[in-house]
């Protein structure tokens, strides 16, 4: 089994990269890889609760993050600095995630066989 980290860095508002990363995460987990996810940069906005917005062209896919448990994706991480820079409190996140500082992120990256970034 390979350790694969999917590094999310993009806002959910500008393009479909977040949705594509979600599809990749679930597909990798379905074929028995040890998948972990790190939300950093503007990707932390993907973790905020979403509402249906008829003017918003992209489907509200972040609700699907709740599927992580069904696919045994238990290692979900968030860059603490990214939250702080954007004024987001960890209690506002829509799913449970472990906060990591820069040193912990470096250690996480070191443990991976593959890192996929979008």
N, CA, C and O atoms as a GROMACS GRO file, in nm:
protein
  472
    1UNK      N    1   0.085  -0.118   0.000
    1UNK     CA    2   0.000   0.000   0.000
    1UNK      C    3   0.089   0.124   0.000
    1UNK      O    4   0.184   0.134   0.078
    2UNK      N    5   0.058   0.216  -0.087
    2UNK     CA    6   0.136   0.339  -0.100
    2UNK      C    7   0.073   0.451  -0.018
    2UNK      O    8  -0.049   0.460  -0.008
    3UNK      N    9   0.158   0.536   0.041
    3UNK     CA   10   0.111   0.656   0.109
    3UNK      C   11   0.104   0.767   0.006
    3UNK      O   12   0.205   0.805  -0.054
    4UNK      N   13  -0.015   0.818  -0.015
    4UNK     CA   14  -0.036   0.923  -0.115
    4UNK      C   15  -0.102   1.042  -0.047
    4UNK      O   16  -0.207   1.030   0.017
    5UNK      N   17  -0.040   1.159  -0.062
    5UNK     CA   18  -0.095   1.282  -0.008
    5UNK      C   19  -0.147   1.366  -0.125
    5UNK      O   20  -0.076   1.389  -0.223
    6UNK      N   21  -0.272   1.410  -0.114
    6UNK     CA   22  -0.329   1.502  -0.211
    6UNK      C   23  -0.327   1.639  -0.146
    6UNK      O   24  -0.392   1.662  -0.044
    7UNK      N   25  -0.253   1.730  -0.206
    7UNK     CA   26  -0.236   1.865  -0.155
    7UNK      C   27  -0.332   1.958  -0.227
    7UNK      O   28  -0.315   1.987  -0.346
    8UNK      N   29  -0.433   2.004  -0.155
    8UNK     CA   30  -0.532   2.096  -0.210
    8UNK      C   31  -0.485   2.239  -0.183
    8UNK      O   32  -0.453   2.273  -0.069
    9UNK      N   33  -0.482   2.323  -0.287
    9UNK     CA   34  -0.437   2.461  -0.270
    9UNK      C   35  -0.530   2.563  -0.332
    9UNK      O   36  -0.505   2.683  -0.321
   10UNK      N   37  -0.637   2.520  -0.395
   10UNK     CA   38  -0.720   2.612  -0.473
   10UNK      C   39  -0.855   2.640  -0.409
   10UNK      O   40  -0.915   2.554  -0.346
   11UNK      N   41  -0.899   2.762  -0.427
   11UNK     CA   42  -1.030   2.805  -0.381
   11UNK      C   43  -1.138   2.726  -0.453
   11UNK      O   44  -1.120   2.686  -0.568
   12UNK      N   45  -1.251   2.704  -0.387
   12UNK     CA   46  -1.360   2.634  -0.454
   12UNK      C   47  -1.439   2.722  -0.550
   12UNK      O   48  -1.531   2.673  -0.616
   13UNK      N   49  -1.406   2.849  -0.559
   13UNK     CA   50  -1.488   2.944  -0.632
   13UNK      C   51  -1.442   2.973  -0.774
   13UNK      O   52  -1.522   3.020  -0.856
   14UNK      N   53  -1.316   2.947  -0.806
   14UNK     CA   54  -1.262   2.991  -0.934
   14UNK      C   55  -1.260   2.887  -1.044
   14UNK      O   56  -1.265   2.920  -1.162
   15UNK      N   57  -1.252   2.761  -1.006
   15UNK     CA   58  -1.238   2.655  -1.106
   15UNK      C   59  -1.281   2.523  -1.046
   15UNK      O   60  -1.329   2.517  -0.933
   16UNK      N   61  -1.264   2.417  -1.122
   16UNK     CA   62  -1.310   2.285  -1.077
   16UNK      C   63  -1.198   2.200  -1.017
   16UNK      O   64  -1.216   2.080  -0.999
   17UNK      N   65  -1.083   2.259  -0.986
   17UNK     CA   66  -0.971   2.180  -0.934
   17UNK      C   67  -1.002   2.112  -0.802
   17UNK      O   68  -0.957   2.000  -0.778
   18UNK      N   69  -1.078   2.176  -0.717
   18UNK     CA   70  -1.116   2.114  -0.591
   18UNK      C   71  -1.203   1.992  -0.611
   18UNK      O   72  -1.184   1.890  -0.545
   19UNK      N   73  -1.298   2.003  -0.702
   19UNK     CA   74  -1.387   1.890  -0.733
   19UNK      C   75  -1.306   1.775  -0.795
   19UNK      O   76  -1.328   1.658  -0.761
   20UNK      N   77  -1.214   1.809  -0.884
   20UNK     CA   78  -1.131   1.706  -0.947
   20UNK      C   79  -1.043   1.636  -0.844
   20UNK      O   80  -1.024   1.515  -0.850
   21UNK      N   81  -0.991   1.712  -0.749
   21UNK     CA   82  -0.909   1.653  -0.642
   21UNK      C   83  -0.994   1.560  -0.556
   21UNK      O   84  -0.948   1.453  -0.516
   22UNK      N   85  -1.117   1.601  -0.526
   22UNK     CA   86  -1.206   1.515  -0.448
   22UNK      C   87  -1.230   1.383  -0.520
   22UNK      O   88  -1.222   1.276  -0.458
   23UNK      N   89  -1.258   1.388  -0.649
   23UNK     CA   90  -1.278   1.266  -0.727
   23UNK      C   91  -1.154   1.176  -0.723
   23UNK      O   92  -1.166   1.054  -0.709
   24UNK      N   93  -1.037   1.237  -0.734
   24UNK     CA   94  -0.912   1.163  -0.729
   24UNK      C   95  -0.892   1.097  -0.592
   24UNK      O   96  -0.854   0.980  -0.584
   25UNK      N   97  -0.918   1.171  -0.486
   25UNK     CA   98  -0.903   1.118  -0.350
   25UNK      C   99  -0.990   0.994  -0.331
   25UNK      O  100  -0.943   0.892  -0.281
   26UNK      N  101  -1.115   1.004  -0.370
   26UNK     CA  102  -1.207   0.892  -0.352
   26UNK      C  103  -1.168   0.773  -0.439
   26UNK      O  104  -1.181   0.658  -0.397
   27UNK      N  105  -1.122   0.800  -0.561
   27UNK     CA  106  -1.080   0.691  -0.649
   27UNK      C  107  -0.956   0.620  -0.594
   27UNK      O  108  -0.950   0.497  -0.594
   28UNK      N  109  -0.858   0.696  -0.547
   28UNK     CA  110  -0.738   0.634  -0.490
   28UNK      C  111  -0.771   0.553  -0.364
   28UNK      O  112  -0.718   0.444  -0.344
   29UNK      N  113  -0.857   0.607  -0.282
   29UNK     CA  114  -0.894   0.537  -0.159
   29UNK      C  115  -0.972   0.409  -0.191
   29UNK      O  116  -0.961   0.310  -0.118
   30UNK      N  117  -1.050   0.410  -0.298
   30UNK     CA  118  -1.130   0.293  -0.335
   30UNK      C  119  -1.044   0.176  -0.379
   30UNK      O  120  -1.088   0.061  -0.373
   31UNK      N  121  -0.921   0.204  -0.424
   31UNK     CA  122  -0.832   0.096  -0.468
   31UNK      C  123  -0.722   0.069  -0.365
   31UNK      O  124  -0.611   0.029  -0.398
   32UNK      N  125  -0.758   0.094  -0.237
   32UNK     CA  126  -0.675   0.051  -0.125
   32UNK      C  127  -0.543   0.125  -0.106
   32UNK      O  128  -0.447   0.066  -0.056
   33UNK      N  129  -0.535   0.249  -0.146
   33UNK     CA  130  -0.417   0.329  -0.114
   33UNK      C  131  -0.440   0.398   0.020
   33UNK      O  132  -0.555   0.420   0.060
   34UNK      N  133  -0.333   0.431   0.089
   34UNK     CA  134  -0.340   0.506   0.213
   34UNK      C  135  -0.337   0.654   0.176
   34UNK      O  136  -0.230   0.712   0.158
   35UNK      N  137  -0.454   0.713   0.164
   35UNK     CA  138  -0.467   0.850   0.113
   35UNK      C  139  -0.484   0.947   0.228
   35UNK      O  140  -0.562   0.924   0.320
   36UNK      N  141  -0.409   1.056   0.221
   36UNK     CA  142  -0.428   1.166   0.314
   36UNK      C  143  -0.446   1.293   0.232
   36UNK      O  144  -0.406   1.300   0.116
   37UNK      N  145  -0.506   1.393   0.295
   37UNK     CA  146  -0.539   1.518   0.226
   37UNK      C  147  -0.491   1.634   0.312
   37UNK      O  148  -0.509   1.635   0.434
   38UNK      N  149  -0.428   1.731   0.247
   38UNK     CA  150  -0.385   1.853   0.315
   38UNK      C  151  -0.445   1.973   0.243
   38UNK      O  152  -0.422   1.993   0.124
   39UNK      N  153  -0.523   2.051   0.316
   39UNK     CA  154  -0.580   2.174   0.263
   39UNK      C  155  -0.491   2.290   0.306
   39UNK      O  156  -0.469   2.311   0.425
   40UNK      N  157  -0.439   2.363   0.209
   40UNK     CA  158  -0.355   2.479   0.239
   40UNK      C  159  -0.394   2.593   0.146
   40UNK      O  160  -0.471   2.574   0.052
   41UNK      N  161  -0.339   2.710   0.174
   41UNK     CA  162  -0.372   2.825   0.090
   41UNK      C  163  -0.522   2.849   0.085
   41UNK      O  164  -0.593   2.829   0.184
   42UNK      N  165  -0.571   2.890  -0.032
   42UNK     CA  166  -0.713   2.919  -0.047
   42UNK      C  167  -0.802   2.796  -0.042
   42UNK      O  168  -0.925   2.809  -0.037
   43UNK      N  169  -0.744   2.678  -0.042
   43UNK     CA  170  -0.824   2.555  -0.033
   43UNK      C  171  -0.896   2.544   0.101
   43UNK      O  172  -0.992   2.468   0.112
   44UNK      N  173  -0.852   2.618   0.202
   44UNK     CA  174  -0.921   2.610   0.331
   44UNK      C  175  -1.066   2.658   0.317
   44UNK      O  176  -1.151   2.621   0.398
   45UNK      N  177  -1.094   2.740   0.216
   45UNK     CA  178  -1.232   2.784   0.193
   45UNK      C  179  -1.322   2.667   0.153
   45UNK      O  180  -1.444   2.674   0.170
   46UNK      N  181  -1.263   2.560   0.100
   46UNK     CA  182  -1.342   2.442   0.066
   46UNK      C  183  -1.403   2.376   0.189
   46UNK      O  184  -1.502   2.304   0.179
   47UNK      N  185  -1.345   2.401   0.304
   47UNK     CA  186  -1.388   2.336   0.428
   47UNK      C  187  -1.494   2.414   0.504
   47UNK      O  188  -1.540   2.369   0.609
   48UNK      N  189  -1.534   2.528   0.452
   48UNK     CA  190  -1.640   2.605   0.517
   48UNK      C  191  -1.776   2.550   0.474
   48UNK      O  192  -1.790   2.501   0.362
   49UNK      N  193  -1.875   2.557   0.562
   49UNK     CA  194  -2.009   2.508   0.524
   49UNK      C  195  -2.058   2.580   0.399
   49UNK      O  196  -2.035   2.699   0.380
   50UNK      N  197  -2.127   2.505   0.313
   50UNK     CA  198  -2.176   2.561   0.187
   50UNK      C  199  -2.328   2.561   0.185
   50UNK      O  200  -2.394   2.478   0.248
   51UNK      N  201  -2.381   2.654   0.112
   51UNK     CA  202  -2.524   2.664   0.090
   51UNK      C  203  -2.548   2.657  -0.061
   51UNK      O  204  -2.460   2.692  -0.139
   52UNK      N  205  -2.665   2.612  -0.100
   52UNK     CA  206  -2.698   2.612  -0.242
   52UNK      C  207  -2.713   2.756  -0.290
   52UNK      O  208  -2.788   2.834  -0.232
   53UNK      N  209  -2.642   2.788  -0.395
   53UNK     CA  210  -2.648   2.920  -0.455
   53UNK      C  211  -2.682   2.903  -0.603
   53UNK      O  212  -2.599   2.850  -0.678
   54UNK      N  213  -2.799   2.945  -0.646
   54UNK     CA  214  -2.836   2.924  -0.786
   54UNK      C  215  -2.742   2.995  -0.884
   54UNK      O  216  -2.728   2.951  -0.998
   55UNK      N  217  -2.678   3.103  -0.842
   55UNK     CA  218  -2.589   3.176  -0.932
   55UNK      C  219  -2.449   3.117  -0.936
   55UNK      O  220  -2.367   3.156  -1.019
   56UNK      N  221  -2.421   3.023  -0.847
   56UNK     CA  222  -2.290   2.962  -0.838
   56UNK      C  223  -2.284   2.845  -0.933
   56UNK      O  224  -2.357   2.747  -0.916
   57UNK      N  225  -2.198   2.852  -1.034
   57UNK     CA  226  -2.197   2.753  -1.141
   57UNK      C  227  -2.141   2.617  -1.099
   57UNK      O  228  -2.180   2.515  -1.155
   58UNK      N  229  -2.051   2.615  -1.004
   58UNK     CA  230  -1.992   2.489  -0.961
   58UNK      C  231  -2.080   2.423  -0.857
   58UNK      O  232  -2.133   2.489  -0.767
   59UNK      N  233  -2.095   2.293  -0.868
   59UNK     CA  234  -2.173   2.218  -0.771
   59UNK      C  235  -2.108   2.230  -0.633
   59UNK      O  236  -1.986   2.237  -0.622
   60UNK      N  237  -2.190   2.233  -0.531
   60UNK     CA  238  -2.139   2.247  -0.394
   60UNK      C  239  -2.078   2.114  -0.349
   60UNK      O  240  -2.131   2.047  -0.259
   61UNK      N  241  -1.967   2.076  -0.411
   61UNK     CA  242  -1.902   1.948  -0.384
   61UNK      C  243  -1.844   1.934  -0.244
   61UNK      O  244  -1.830   1.820  -0.198
   62UNK      N  245  -1.808   2.042  -0.173
   62UNK     CA  246  -1.748   2.021  -0.041
   62UNK      C  247  -1.834   1.940   0.055
   62UNK      O  248  -1.782   1.883   0.150
   63UNK      N  249  -1.964   1.934   0.031
   63UNK     CA  250  -2.048   1.848   0.116
   63UNK      C  251  -2.004   1.703   0.104
   63UNK      O  252  -2.023   1.624   0.197
   64UNK      N  253  -1.945   1.668  -0.009
   64UNK     CA  254  -1.901   1.529  -0.032
   64UNK      C  255  -1.780   1.492   0.052
   64UNK      O  256  -1.744   1.374   0.057
   65UNK      N  257  -1.716   1.588   0.118
   65UNK     CA  258  -1.604   1.555   0.205
   65UNK      C  259  -1.649   1.463   0.319
   65UNK      O  260  -1.567   1.392   0.378
   66UNK      N  261  -1.776   1.463   0.348
   66UNK     CA  262  -1.827   1.374   0.452
   66UNK      C  263  -1.816   1.228   0.410
   66UNK      O  264  -1.831   1.138   0.493
   67UNK      N  265  -1.791   1.202   0.282
   67UNK     CA  266  -1.771   1.065   0.233
   67UNK      C  267  -1.633   1.011   0.269
   67UNK      O  268  -1.608   0.891   0.257
   68UNK      N  269  -1.544   1.097   0.313
   68UNK     CA  270  -1.409   1.052   0.345
   68UNK      C  271  -1.411   0.932   0.441
   68UNK      O  272  -1.335   0.837   0.423
   69UNK      N  273  -1.497   0.937   0.540
   69UNK     CA  274  -1.505   0.828   0.636
   69UNK      C  275  -1.544   0.695   0.573
   69UNK      O  276  -1.493   0.590   0.611
   70UNK      N  277  -1.635   0.699   0.477
   70UNK     CA  278  -1.677   0.576   0.408
   70UNK      C  279  -1.565   0.515   0.326
   70UNK      O  280  -1.562   0.394   0.304
   71UNK      N  281  -1.472   0.599   0.281
   71UNK     CA  282  -1.360   0.553   0.199
   71UNK      C  283  -1.232   0.535   0.280
   71UNK      O  284  -1.124   0.516   0.224
   72UNK      N  285  -1.243   0.542   0.411
   72UNK     CA  286  -1.129   0.529   0.501
   72UNK      C  287  -1.021   0.635   0.478
   72UNK      O  288  -0.902   0.608   0.495
   73UNK      N  289  -1.063   0.754   0.441
   73UNK     CA  290  -0.971   0.867   0.432
   73UNK      C  291  -0.983   0.940   0.566
   73UNK      O  292  -1.062   1.032   0.582
   74UNK      N  293  -0.901   0.895   0.659
   74UNK     CA  294  -0.909   0.946   0.795
   74UNK      C  295  -0.803   1.053   0.824
   74UNK      O  296  -0.810   1.121   0.927
   75UNK      N  297  -0.709   1.067   0.736
   75UNK     CA  298  -0.599   1.161   0.757
   75UNK      C  299  -0.626   1.288   0.677
   75UNK      O  300  -0.579   1.304   0.564
   76UNK      N  301  -0.702   1.378   0.738
   76UNK     CA  302  -0.738   1.505   0.676
   76UNK      C  303  -0.670   1.614   0.757
   76UNK      O  304  -0.689   1.624   0.878
   77UNK      N  305  -0.591   1.696   0.688
   77UNK     CA  306  -0.510   1.798   0.754
   77UNK      C  307  -0.540   1.936   0.697
   77UNK      O  308  -0.582   1.950   0.582
   78UNK      N  309  -0.517   2.037   0.780
   78UNK     CA  310  -0.535   2.176   0.740
   78UNK      C  311  -0.414   2.255   0.786
   78UNK      O  312  -0.367   2.239   0.899
   79UNK      N  313  -0.364   2.339   0.699
   79UNK     CA  314  -0.252   2.427   0.734
   79UNK      C  315  -0.302   2.535   0.830
   79UNK      O  316  -0.387   2.616   0.795
   80UNK      N  317  -0.248   2.534   0.949
   80UNK     CA  318  -0.289   2.631   1.051
   80UNK      C  319  -0.262   2.774   1.006
   80UNK      O  320  -0.344   2.863   1.030
   81UNK      N  321  -0.150   2.797   0.942
   81UNK     CA  322  -0.115   2.931   0.895
   81UNK      C  323  -0.216   2.981   0.792
   81UNK      O  324  -0.252   3.099   0.793
   82UNK      N  325  -0.262   2.893   0.703
   82UNK     CA  326  -0.360   2.934   0.602
   82UNK      C  327  -0.491   2.977   0.667
   82UNK      O  328  -0.553   3.075   0.625
   83UNK      N  329  -0.533   2.905   0.771
   83UNK     CA  330  -0.654   2.946   0.843
   83UNK      C  331  -0.635   3.082   0.909
   83UNK      O  332  -0.721   3.170   0.898
   84UNK      N  333  -0.523   3.098   0.977
   84UNK     CA  334  -0.495   3.222   1.048
   84UNK      C  335  -0.490   3.341   0.952
   84UNK      O  336  -0.547   3.446   0.981
   85UNK      N  337  -0.421   3.325   0.840
   85UNK     CA  338  -0.409   3.434   0.743
   85UNK      C  339  -0.544   3.476   0.685
   85UNK      O  340  -0.561   3.590   0.644
   86UNK      N  341  -0.640   3.384   0.684
   86UNK     CA  342  -0.771   3.414   0.626
   86UNK      C  343  -0.876   3.442   0.733
   86UNK      O  344  -0.994   3.461   0.702
   87UNK      N  345  -0.834   3.446   0.858
   87UNK     CA  346  -0.925   3.478   0.967
   87UNK      C  347  -1.032   3.372   0.991
   87UNK      O  348  -1.143   3.404   1.034
   88UNK      N  349  -0.999   3.247   0.964
   88UNK     CA  350  -1.094   3.137   0.980
   88UNK      C  351  -1.060   3.060   1.108
   88UNK      O  352  -0.945   3.021   1.128
   89UNK      N  353  -1.159   3.040   1.191
   89UNK     CA  354  -1.141   2.961   1.312
   89UNK      C  355  -1.164   2.815   1.279
   89UNK      O  356  -1.255   2.782   1.203
   90UNK      N  357  -1.084   2.727   1.334
   90UNK     CA  358  -1.095   2.583   1.306
   90UNK      C  359  -1.233   2.528   1.342
   90UNK      O  360  -1.277   2.430   1.282
   91UNK      N  361  -1.300   2.589   1.437
   91UNK     CA  362  -1.433   2.541   1.476
   91UNK      C  363  -1.538   2.567   1.368
   91UNK      O  364  -1.647   2.510   1.372
   92UNK      N  365  -1.506   2.652   1.271
   92UNK     CA  366  -1.600   2.683   1.162
   92UNK      C  367  -1.594   2.581   1.048
   92UNK      O  368  -1.678   2.585   0.959
   93UNK      N  369  -1.497   2.491   1.051
   93UNK     CA  370  -1.481   2.395   0.941
   93UNK      C  371  -1.594   2.293   0.941
   93UNK      O  372  -1.644   2.254   1.047
   94UNK      N  373  -1.634   2.252   0.822
   94UNK     CA  374  -1.749   2.162   0.809
   94UNK      C  375  -1.714   2.016   0.836
   94UNK      O  376  -1.805   1.934   0.854
   95UNK      N  377  -1.586   1.981   0.838
   95UNK     CA  378  -1.544   1.844   0.871
   95UNK      C  379  -1.430   1.851   0.972
   95UNK      O  380  -1.365   1.954   0.988
   96UNK      N  381  -1.408   1.741   1.039
   96UNK     CA  382  -1.297   1.734   1.132
   96UNK      C  383  -1.165   1.723   1.058
   96UNK      O  384  -1.152   1.644   0.965
   97UNK      N  385  -1.069   1.800   1.099
   97UNK     CA  386  -0.937   1.797   1.037
   97UNK      C  387  -0.833   1.832   1.142
   97UNK      O  388  -0.860   1.905   1.238
   98UNK      N  389  -0.714   1.779   1.123
   98UNK     CA  390  -0.602   1.806   1.213
   98UNK      C  391  -0.526   1.928   1.165
   98UNK      O  392  -0.487   1.934   1.048
   99UNK      N  393  -0.505   2.024   1.253
   99UNK     CA  394  -0.428   2.144   1.219
   99UNK      C  395  -0.279   2.111   1.223
   99UNK      O  396  -0.231   2.047   1.317
  100UNK      N  397  -0.206   2.155   1.122
  100UNK     CA  398  -0.062   2.133   1.117
  100UNK      C  399   0.011   2.265   1.098
  100UNK      O  400  -0.033   2.351   1.022
  101UNK      N  401   0.124   2.279   1.168
  101UNK     CA  402   0.211   2.394   1.144
  101UNK      C  403   0.312   2.356   1.036
  101UNK      O  404   0.310   2.244   0.985
  102UNK      N  405   0.401   2.448   1.002
  102UNK     CA  406   0.496   2.423   0.893
  102UNK      C  407   0.585   2.302   0.917
  102UNK      O  408   0.611   2.224   0.825
  103UNK      N  409   0.631   2.284   1.039
  103UNK     CA  410   0.718   2.170   1.069
  103UNK      C  411   0.643   2.038   1.055
  103UNK      O  412   0.697   1.941   1.002
  104UNK      N  413   0.519   2.034   1.103
  104UNK     CA  414   0.440   1.912   1.092
  104UNK      C  415   0.406   1.881   0.946
  104UNK      O  416   0.399   1.765   0.907
  105UNK      N  417   0.386   1.984   0.866
  105UNK     CA  418   0.360   1.964   0.722
  105UNK      C  419   0.483   1.906   0.655
  105UNK      O  420   0.472   1.814   0.574
  106UNK      N  421   0.601   1.957   0.689
  106UNK     CA  422   0.725   1.903   0.633
  106UNK      C  423   0.742   1.756   0.669
  106UNK      O  424   0.784   1.676   0.586
  107UNK      N  425   0.710   1.721   0.792
  107UNK     CA  426   0.720   1.582   0.836
  107UNK      C  427   0.619   1.494   0.761
  107UNK      O  428   0.652   1.383   0.720
  108UNK      N  429   0.497   1.544   0.744
  108UNK     CA  430   0.395   1.471   0.669
  108UNK      C  431   0.440   1.445   0.525
  108UNK      O  432   0.426   1.334   0.475
  109UNK      N  433   0.493   1.547   0.461
  109UNK     CA  434   0.540   1.532   0.323
  109UNK      C  435   0.652   1.428   0.313
  109UNK      O  436   0.659   1.352   0.217
  110UNK      N  437   0.737   1.426   0.412
  110UNK     CA  438   0.850   1.333   0.412
  110UNK      C  439   0.805   1.186   0.421
  110UNK      O  440   0.874   1.097   0.371
  111UNK      N  441   0.690   1.161   0.482
  111UNK     CA  442   0.640   1.025   0.501
  111UNK      C  443   0.566   0.968   0.379
  111UNK      O  444   0.527   0.852   0.379
  112UNK      N  445   0.549   1.049   0.276
  112UNK     CA  446   0.467   1.008   0.162
  112UNK      C  447   0.550   0.941   0.052
  112UNK      O  448   0.666   0.975   0.029
  113UNK      N  449   0.488   0.844  -0.015
  113UNK     CA  450   0.548   0.787  -0.135
  113UNK      C  451   0.524   0.878  -0.255
  113UNK      O  452   0.609   0.893  -0.342
  114UNK      N  453   0.403   0.939  -0.258
  114UNK     CA  454   0.366   1.028  -0.367
  114UNK      C  455   0.291   1.148  -0.309
  114UNK      O  456   0.214   1.134  -0.214
  115UNK      N  457   0.315   1.266  -0.368
  115UNK     CA  458   0.241   1.386  -0.334
  115UNK      C  459   0.181   1.438  -0.464
  115UNK      O  460   0.252   1.461  -0.562
  116UNK      N  461   0.050   1.456  -0.463
  116UNK     CA  462  -0.021   1.506  -0.582
  116UNK      C  463  -0.072   1.644  -0.549
  116UNK      O  464  -0.144   1.663  -0.451
  117UNK      N  465  -0.036   1.741  -0.631
  117UNK     CA  466  -0.081   1.878  -0.611
  117UNK      C  467  -0.165   1.922  -0.730
  117UNK      O  468  -0.150   1.873  -0.842
  118UNK      N  469  -0.253   2.015  -0.702
  118UNK     CA  470  -0.338   2.065  -0.809
  118UNK      C  471  -0.312   2.209  -0.838
  118UNK      O  472  -0.376   2.267  -0.926
   0.00000   0.00000   0.00000
